[in-house]
């Protein structure tokens, strides 16, 4: 099966301390790699102000993950778990 490139952007709560944020990013990167995705990079973009309030927050830390995979299960599992996490305010996956 052919591998495709994807970009996942997710917004982390701004009041999360640095070590908890690092653990969160590592946990979600591991979800992707455990399900067959190959990470190209995973990095913080910046802390940005929202146009409207999300879950009581006016800003958040944007994190961007670029990856390749031929298995949609990695993306589905990331999406499922991010919806349960209170530390991730929003997430979006785009095929590049």
C-alpha positions in Angstrom: 0.0 0.0 0.0 1.2 3.5 -0.8 2.4 5.8 2.0 0.8 9.2 2.3 2.1 12.4 4.1 -0.1 13.9 6.8 0.1 16.9 9.1 -1.6 16.9 12.4 -2.0 20.2 14.2 -3.3 20.2 17.8 -3.7 22.8 20.4 -2.5 22.2 23.9 -3.9 24.0 27.0 -1.7 27.1 27.7 -1.7 26.5 31.5 0.0 23.0 31.2 3.5 23.1 32.8 6.5 22.3 30.5 7.1 18.7 31.8 3.4 17.8 31.5 3.3 19.2 28.0 6.5 17.2 27.1 4.9 14.0 28.4 1.7 14.7 26.5 3.6 15.2 23.2 5.6 12.1 23.8 2.5 10.0 24.6 0.7 11.1 21.4 3.8 10.7 19.2 4.1 7.2 20.6 0.4 6.5 19.7 1.3 7.3 16.1 4.5 5.3 15.9 3.0 2.3 17.7 0.3 2.2 15.0 2.8 2.2 12.1 3.3 5.9 11.3 6.7 7.3 10.7 7.3 10.7 12.2 9.1 13.3 10.1 9.0 15.9 12.8 7.0 16.9 15.9 7.5 20.4 17.2 5.8 23.3 18.9 4.7 26.0 16.6 3.9 28.8 19.0 1.4 30.1 21.6 -1.4 31.9 19.9 -4.4 33.9 20.8 -7.8 32.4 19.7 -10.4 34.3 17.7 -13.0 32.9 20.1 -12.9 31.2 23.5 -12.3 27.4 23.5 -13.1 25.5 26.7 -12.6 28.6 28.7 -9.2 29.5 27.2 -8.3 32.5 25.0 -5.0 31.1 23.8 -3.2 27.8 23.3 0.1 26.2 22.3 0.0 24.9 18.8 1.9 21.7 18.1 2.5 20.3 14.6 3.4 16.7 13.7 4.4 15.7 10.1 4.3 12.0 9.4 3.9 9.4 6.7 1.8 6.3 7.0 0.0 3.7 4.8 -2.2 2.7 7.8 -5.2 4.9 8.6 -5.4 3.2 12.0 -2.7 5.4 13.4 -4.6 8.6 12.5 -7.9 7.1 13.8 -6.3 6.1 17.1 -4.7 9.6 17.5 -8.1 11.2 16.8 -9.9 9.0 19.2 -7.5 9.5 22.1 -7.2 13.3 21.5 -10.9 13.6 22.0 -10.6 12.0 25.5 -7.7 14.2 26.5 -8.6 17.3 28.5 -5.1 18.7 27.7 -5.8 18.9 23.9 -8.4 21.6 23.0 -8.6 21.0 19.3 -6.9 18.9 16.6 -6.9 18.7 12.8 -5.4 16.2 10.5 -4.6 17.2 6.9 -3.3 15.0 4.1 -0.5 16.7 2.3 
